[in-house]
Amino acid sequence: MPYVNIRITREGASPEQKAELIGGVTELLQRVLGKNPATTVVTIDEVDTDNWGIGGLPVLDYRAAQAASGPKR
């Protein structure tokens, strides 16, 4: 029984988007690993941006720094 936990920042993912994630991950596990969709568990945890950091910065500060540095090459 596969268990997949997806963590995203709490920024307004719609119920439809979450359903698509759940369905897509379930289908991927079935297609790639032959796992039974009926016993595949997918959970989505939404984390406040205040509680999410990347590269030593709160995520919103990290995104601002990335935007200020211009497009990636």
C-alpha positions, -999 to +999 in steps of 0.1 A: +000+000+000+018+031-012+016+063+009+025+096-007+025+129+012+025+161-008+034+193+010+026+226-006+024+262+006-010+274+016-017+297-013-051+288-026-048+254-044-083+247-054-101+214-046-100+206-083-062+211-084-058+189-053-080+162-069-058+163-100-026+159-079-042+129-061-053+113-093-021+120-111+002+106-084-021+075-081-019+069-118+018+074-119+023+048-092+001+024-110+018+029-144+054+029-132+053+005-103+022-015-109+006-004-076-031-009-070-049+024-070-075+011-046-048+008-019-028+039-028-030+067-002-022+103-011-024+131+015-018+168+009-005+191+037-008+228+032+019+248+051+016+285+058+043+304+040+056+317+074+065+281+082+083+273+049+119+282+041+143+277+012+180+284+012+179+299+047+151+323+039+113+324+044+098+313+011+083+347+003+117+364+008+134+336-013+109+342-042+115+379-040+152+374-042+148+351-072+126+375-090+150+404-084+179+383-098+162+379-132+153+349-153+173+317-150+195+308-179 
